[in-house]
Amino acid sequence: MDRTATIIVTGAAGFVGSCMVQYLNDKGYENLVLVDDFGVEEKRKNWENKKYTQLVERHYLMDWLSEQQPKIDCVIHLGARTDTTEFNYEVHRELNYNYSLHVWKYCVQNNVPLIYASSAATYGDGALGYDDNHKVIEKLQPLNPYGVSKNEFDKWAVKQPFQPPFWAGLKFFNVYGPNEYHKGRMASVIWHSFNQIKKDGLVKLFKSHKEGFEDGKQLRDFIYVKDVVKVIFWLMEKTLNAKGATAETGQQLESGLYNLGTGTARTFDDLVKATYAGLDMQPNIQYIDMPLDIRDKYQYFTEANMQKLQSIGYNEPFYSLEEGVGDYVRHYLKDLKIF
């Protein structure tokens, strides 16, 4: 594969975006255009030692593309406002919907493949299941403005008569791993658990406020960020290499929405126990009331149906919860190392 391809990565200073850049670097890709708000100092460690050819402030991306007219081979659009506690929809609409429209239109006009981050938040309370079926998205009812903005763009994308040569909207489930240290309240439960253990020797988890779920037994599809970037890379290389067909299987790479989880739901209790195991400590868990501002918008179960991604040829194993959390805690969190 030609490693000279020029790739745009938006959100490159953020959690998943910076891990994506490192993964591309590790695979020999250095002609990278990194896009983000690079003035956020706490994100600097995520990108300052990466290999790239250009930094572009996110607000100037379209101007930069228009002025420079570079030959771009693929756009990996991971930049977004991901704060599920931000209830001003206009904030999400501007950054998650309108900005994505500009990126999409650029890719259409310039015949550039596009891989972008959607979210499992689009599924709402899961009443309609977790199938990445285009027929369902009009009926989905996300529980917060973030999920609404992601679903609105997905709905818009699947209706477009003019599309990039290949596009994939990846519905990320609960992603965890290194480089999330700047995210504060929105960081993973593992990050918060690690800090609670260091401070107090115990972890506080939300009580259940829903019949049928015991405290700590709320279920999520937790996926390690190393698996997320691996899938994105696989899609990118197949697109660039075979122009829509996978070389190994001959299966067509069909554009559309794809779930990106492990396909296996695990409890928060399991997650915290794995965090303690990474620290070689016995678990000590206390259950507390869930804050009222999120109580009626809380997902008690998520689990990705992964058949669609498998149907186009992706068959790599995912990290188990214990493997992923163990790697994260032992090799990154203990010393706050960057991936």
N, C-alpha and C positions, 0 to 999 in steps of 0.2 A: 504493500500500500504506500502511495506517495505521501510522505509526511510533510510536504511543503504546502498543503492545503491551508487556506486562510479561513479561520473560524472566528465568528463573533460569539462571545459569551457575555450575556447580560447578567446582572446580579453577581458579578465576578468577585466582589469584595464580601459577599454574604456567605452564608453557611454552605448550601449545596453548590453555589456557583464557584466558590474558591476551591472546594474539593474537586469539582469538575475540571478546573484549570490545572490543578496538580496532576490529576489522572491523565489529562491530555499531554502534559509535560512528560510524565513517566513513560508514555507511549511514543514519545518522539515528536510531538506537535508543539511547535514554538511560535508559529506565525499566527498569534492570537491577538484579537482586538478585545480588550477587556473594557466592559461598560458597567458603570455604577456611579454612586455618589462617593467619590474618593476622599471627600472632606470629613468623613466620619472616622475620627481618630481610633476608636476602639476596634475598627475593622482592619486597620493598617496591617497588622500581623498576618491577616488572611491572604494578602496579595503581594506584599512588598518583595518577597523572595521568589516569586513565580517568574517563569520565562514567558515573555510576550513581546509584541512589536509596537503596540499602541495602547494607551489608556485614553478612554473617551468618557467624559462626564455624561451621565444618562440623558440630561436635558438637551445635550447638543448632538446626540447620535444621528438624528435624521439630517441635520445640517451638515455634519461631518461626512456622512455618506454621499450627500448631494454634491458637496464641494470636492471631495477627494475621489469619488467614483472608484473605489477599490474593487478588485475582483474578489468577491466573497464566495466561498465554497459551501458554507453551512452556517446557519444561525442557531445557537442554543440559547433560548430565551428563558432565563431562570429568575430574572429580576421581578420583584413584586412587593407589594405591601402585604405582609403575612400576619399582621397582628389581628387575631380573632376577637380581641377585646376593644378594637377600634370600631365604634358603632356609627361613625359618620360615613355614610355610603359614598359620598362624593370623593373622599380620600381614596377609597378602593377603586371607584369607577375611573378616576384619572390615571392611577398607576397600573391597575390590573386589567382594565378594559380598553380605555382609549390608547394607552401606550402600546398595548398588544396589537391593536388595529393598525397602527403605523408600521410596526414590525412586520406584520402579515402582508400588508400592501407592498412594502419594499421587497419582500421575498417573492411575491407574485410577479411584480414588474421586472425583477432581475433574475428570475428563474433559479431561486436559491432554496434549497431544502430548509425546513424549519422544524425544530423540536422545541416544544415549550412546556412549561410547568403548569398543569392544572392541579386539582386537589381533590382528595376524598371528602373534603368539606362540602363539596357539591351534592353529596348524597343525603345531607340532612340527617334525620334520625334513623335512616336506613329502612324506612317502611317499604320502599320499593326495591330493596336489595342493593347489592354492590356489583352490578353487572355493567361493564363499559359498553353498553348498547346505545347506539345513537337514537333509537326510538324512545328511550326513557327520559332523555335529558330535559325535554320540555315539561315533564311532569315533576321533576325533582324540586324539593323545597328546602334549600339550605337554611341552616339555623342562625347564620350571622352574615353581616354585609360582606365579609371576605369571601365566604362560600358563594354568595349571590354573584359577586363580581366575576369569580372564576367560571361559574356556570353560565352566566350571560355571554361570556366570550366563547365558551365551548358551543353554545347554541348558535351563536353568530357564525362561527367557523364552519360548522358542518353544513350550513345552508349556502355557503359561498359558491357561485358558479365558477369563479376564478380562484385557483388554489396554487400554492407552491408545488413544485414537481413531486415532492414528498413532504408530508407534514404529520407530526404526531403530537397530540396533547396528552401528556402523561399525568394521570391522576395519582399524585403522591399520597400515600397513606402516612402513618406516623414515622417520620424520618428522624433518626438520631445519629450522633457521631461527632467527631472533632470539627472544630471551626464554628461551633454554635455558641461560643462563649460570650458573644456580644448580645445575645438575644433576650437576656433578662427573663421576664415572666414567660415569654414564648419559647424559651429553651425547653429541651426534652425533660421528661420526668427523671431520667438518669442523671442529667446535669444537676437538677435540683436535689435529687436524692444524695448525690455525692457531696454536695455542699452542706446539706443538713447533717450527714454523718460526720463530716469533719468538724462541724460546729457543735452539735448536740449529741452525737452518738446514736441518734434515731432518725427515722424517716416518717413524716406525716403524709398520709394518703387520705383522699376524700372518702367519707362515708358514702354508702349508696343511698340515694333518695328515690329509688325505683324498685317496685316489687319484682322479685325474681332474681335480683342481683345482691349478693352479699357484699359487705364492705371489702374493698380491695379486689373484688372479683369482676370489676368492669373490664371489658375486653377490647383490645385494640390490635390492629395489624401493624406491628412495629417493624420497620425496615431500616437496616444499617445503611448509612450514606454511601459506603463503598459499593454496595449493590446497586444503588440508584445511579451512580455515575457510570458503573459498568454497563448497565442497560442502555443508558443514553449513548455511550460510546459505541456499543454494538449497533444501535440503530444508525448512528452517524456513519460508521464505516461501511455498513451494508449499502446505505444510500449512495455514498460517494464511490464505492468500489463497483457495485453492480447495477447502479442506476435503477433501483427498484426491485431487483430480484436477488435473493440470497444465493451466493455461489455454491454453498454446500448442498442445499436442498432444492433449489430452483423455485422455492415458494415466493410468491409475490409479496413484497412489502406493501401492505395496504395502508394508505393514509387514514388517519382517524384518531379517536380517543382510545387510550389504553390505560388500564389500571397498572399501578406500580406499587405493589406491596409484596409480602411473601406468600400470601394465600393462606396464612395460618394465624388466627387470632390468639393472643395470649393475655393473661391478666396483669394488672398493675402489680399485684403481689409477686408474680413471677419476675417481673422486671426489676423490682426492688431487691428481691433475693439474689438475682444475677449480679446486681451492682455490689451488694455486700460480698458475694463470692469473689468478685474481681479485686476486692480489698482484703480478701482472706479473713472476713469477719462474719460473725453470726448475725442474722437479721434481727432488727428491733423496730417494729412498725407500730405506729399509733394512728388511729383513724379520727379525722376531724370533719366537721360540717363543711359542705361545699358552699362557696360564696353564693349569695343570692343572685348576683348579676349574671352568673353563668348556669345556674341550676336548671332553668327551663330550656337551655340551649345546649345541653350536654349530651354527647353521644355515648351510649353505654356499650355499644358493640360495633366494631368495624372489621370487615374481612374481605380482602380483595379477591374477586374471581379472576384468576390469572390465565384462563384458557385462551383468551384472545392473543395475548403476547406469545404464548406457547405455540399458537397456531401459525405464526409467521416464522417460527424456527428458533425462538429463544428457549434454550433448555438448560442453561447454567443453574447450578444449585445456589440457593440463597443462604446467607449466614443464618444459623439458628439464633434465637434470642440470647442463649447463653454464650455462643461463640462471638456474636457481635458486641454484646455488652462487655464481655470479658476483654476483648481486644481494645475497645474504647477506653475502659477504665484503666487497664494495666499499661497501655502504651501511649495514651494521650492525656486523659484526665488527671492522672497523678501528678504530672508535671506541666499541665496545660499546654501540651505540645500541639503544634499546627500540622495538619495534613497537607 
